[in-house]
Structures are given as C-alpha cells and as structure tokens.
Amino acid sequence: MPSAATNNNHVAAGALAHAVFNTMASTEATLERFAVLGDGLAAAIWQRDTREAQTHYKQPGHHTLSYYMGGGYRTSRGERPGLYGAPRLLCTMPDWHESSWMVRGPLRFLHLYFMPEHFTRRAVVELDREPRELTLADRTYFEDGRIGRLCEALVAMPWDGADHRLRANELAHATLSELLQSQSAHKRQDGRPRGGLAPLVRRRLADYIEHNLGGGITLGMLALQANLSEFHLARMFRISFGMPPSAWIAARRLDRARLLLRDGALPLQQVADTCGYADLSHFSHRFRDAVGVPPSRYRGILGVAAPLQSQTGVGPGGF
C-alpha cells in the first residue's frame, strides 16, 4: 500500500478512538475517505484487494455499521459460515461483539462508527424503552432498502468543510434512527433490570420535560413529578435515561432547536425562548459549541439539504 495512504490512516486513527477503525488502519486496507461528523459519529470509506487475509474485532466498545459498495463476493465471517458479501449488503457490529473475517479479493465499503449512548439515547424518545434494555443487533450480510439508500447518499455527498459535515451528520443521525427501529436487540440480562424508574414514571418525566423545555426545569420539579426525593430521583433518572437529568434536558433542548431551525421559519429569538435558553446569545453559544455552526448557518445549510432528504425517502431524524 502506498506510504501516503498509510500516513492518512495513522492521522485519522489518532483523531478517532474507535477500535474497528484502528484495526482497519493496521491492515493493508486503503483509507479512501474519512470524517469526524460530530456527536460522536464518524464515517470512513475503505478499499481492500488482497488474495487472502484475516481481520479480527474483539469487543470494540463502539457500534459499527458496514455497507458494501463493491466486491466482497468471497469475504466471509468465521462465525457465520456459508455467508458471503456482495454490493448493497449490510453488517451491524455492536460494541460487545467479537468476530473474525476472511477477506479475499477486492472489496470497497463504508463504515459508520458511533457510540452506544448515541444509539440507545433514542430508545426513550422513539421507542419508549430504557437505553439499558437495548443494543445494536449483531447481524452479518443483510439487506435493508432504507438504510442502504441512506448509506448511498452519505457516500455520494462530500465530507470536507463544516457545511458538508453538518449535512453528513444529519444523514448519519437518520441512519441511526433507522437502525434503532429495525436492527436493535434486547440486551442479555439475568431477570428484570434492577433499579431505575417504573415505566409509567419514566414516561411521565419524559413528557413533563418535553412540555416544559421553554421554562426552567429543576431537579425539585422532576422529583415532585416522580414522588421521590431529589437524591433518589437523580440516581434513578440516570439509570433509566442513561444520563443525569441536566444532561438529558440540555440534549432535548438542543434537539428541539435543531428541529425548529430545520423545519420552520421562527425568528432565532423565538427559537431560543421556545427551547428554554436564557437569551439569544446563550442559545447561539450553546448551539455552536454542540453543532459546530451558529443557528443561522445551520438553518441555511439544512435548507439546502432538503432535496437530499426527499431523495433518500427518510427524514433527518430527531437528534
């Protein structure tokens, strides 16, 4: 492999603590494109052409979606004998999985890397489930038209520059929503999950937060809704929502702001007020820190991205 490609692999690997990416970077594979998309998401396009080589993944600690773009007809997974790759086939590799792959011949594929919390955080909002109950399914070589179209759209768009990466970020989030709906699996547990909030209380708190994002939400208010002490509410909330109350509220405010900017024409001050930010300056700073561009620029970029969403047939997702 050319030394320049090797250097690109090492540079990208240093910027991304993803074990599957780093494993690929240590093989003879050529890194064609790579981008950190924000929100703990990253994408890479790899090429391999080898007579025969083995690649091993062991509990990478993050999730990976793989989409075959070309070749792969003689590539197989040791734990799934008799299955071989082909263009438009998908693989999902959860954070806990272990696998051994025999690669033969040419292969070109897209990898989308994401952390478990960015996948299961959606469980509360989109599936009314607790994050600790779900994980990404471990699947090898399957077809899914909607996910495939999203992957093709991600491959077709440029990833360089803040504007392009923001569009790619939105598309990656839409892909995660599709994965949650069709490729999630129950985590293996002994008996019912211990601790946490009762499902009814969890729903009550989630609804209360959604309906009061425009105002000040305190731990005391949430504790009153749950009929718990503030201490116990904070501990049990973290178990059932996957993060502390303050982090959940901040994330939902940001999600609401992205939705309003993307799908509406409200003045920025009204968006800030609706989402519970102290003032427009506070909103702009928080939004830019989280997303990478100010709210006005985000609205302009995603307005341009609308035709792409109609082509894929899938919206940009709620996160």
Sequence and secondary structure as in RCSB ss.txt:
>XXXX:A:sequence
MPSAATNNNHVAAGALAHAVFNTMASTEATLERFAVLGDGLAAAIWQRDTREAQTHYKQPGHHTLSYYMGGGYRT
SRGERPGLYGAPRLLCTMPDWHESSWMVRGPLRFLHLYFMPEHFTRRAVVELDREPRELTLADRTYFEDGRIGRL
CEALVAMPWDGADHRLRANELAHATLSELLQSQSAHKRQDGRPRGGLAPLVRRRLADYIEHNLGGGITLGMLALQ
ANLSEFHLARMFRISFGMPPSAWIAARRLDRARLLLRDGALPLQQVADTCGYADLSHFSHRFRDAVGVPPSRYRG
ILGVAAPLQSQTGVGPGGF
>XXXX:A:secstr
  HHHHHHHHHHHHH   HHHHHHHTSS EEEEEEEEETTEEEEEEEEEEEEEEEEEE  SSEEEEEEEEE TT 
EETTSTT    TT EEEE TT EEEEEEEEEEEEEEEEE HHHHHHHIIIIIS  GGGEEE  EEEE  HHHHHH
HHHHHHS   SHHHHHHHHHHHHHHHHHHHHHSEEE   SSS  SS  HHHHHHHHHHHHHTTTS   HHHHHHH
HTS HHHHHHHHHHHHSS HHHHHHHHHHHHHHHHHHH    HHHHHHHTT SSHHHHHHHHHHHHSS HHHHHH
HHHHHHHHHHHHT      
